Amino acid sequence: MKKIWIICLFLCSAWGIAMAQSSKVVKVVRTETFTQKNTNNEFDLRAVGKVIVRECQGDVIRCEVRITGYGESEAQAAERTQNIVATSIAGSTPRVVVEMLRGLYSPKKCEVVTTVYVPATVACEVNDNSNMLDLLKRAAKKVFSR
C-alpha cells in the first residue's frame, strides 16, 4: 500500500511540474513617442512605472513610452497594453501623462518605461504614481523611521 501512495505522489508531482513548465508567457510591446517644443524651460511628467530622464541636444523635448504587456495569450497581453494610456498636453508648461485606465500597476502584468530626453536648460518635474501599495510602503517607512 505504501508503494502505491509513493507512486501516486510521484505522478502528481510530475504532472504539476509539467503543467508549470508548459505555461508560456506571451509578450506584446507598444511604443508611443511625443515631441514638444520647449516653451518656458519646464516640463511636467506624470507617469506609472519606471522613468528615465536623459539630457539631449537641441531645444525639443522628446518623450518615449514603451509599454510591455504580459499574458498567457497574445490577446490578454495586448489587452494589458491597452489599459495604459499616454497623453500629451501642450500649453505654457508641456506635460505628458501616462496612467492606468483601471486597476493597479503591476510589473508582472504590464511594464511601463518612460524615457524623457530634455535639454540641459529645462527643469523636468516627475510625479510617480506607479502603485498605491508602493505609496503606502513609502509613507509607512517615513512614519516609522522618525
KALIN-V281873 format. One line per field, one symbol per residue. burial: + if it has 9 or more other ideal C-beta (glycine too) atoms within 8 Angstrom, else -. Layout:
BEGIN
burial: ???
END
This chain:
BEGIN
burial: -------------------------+-+++---+-+-+---++++++++-+----+---++++++++++++----++++++-++-+-+----++++++++----+----++++++++++--+-+-+----+---+-----------
END
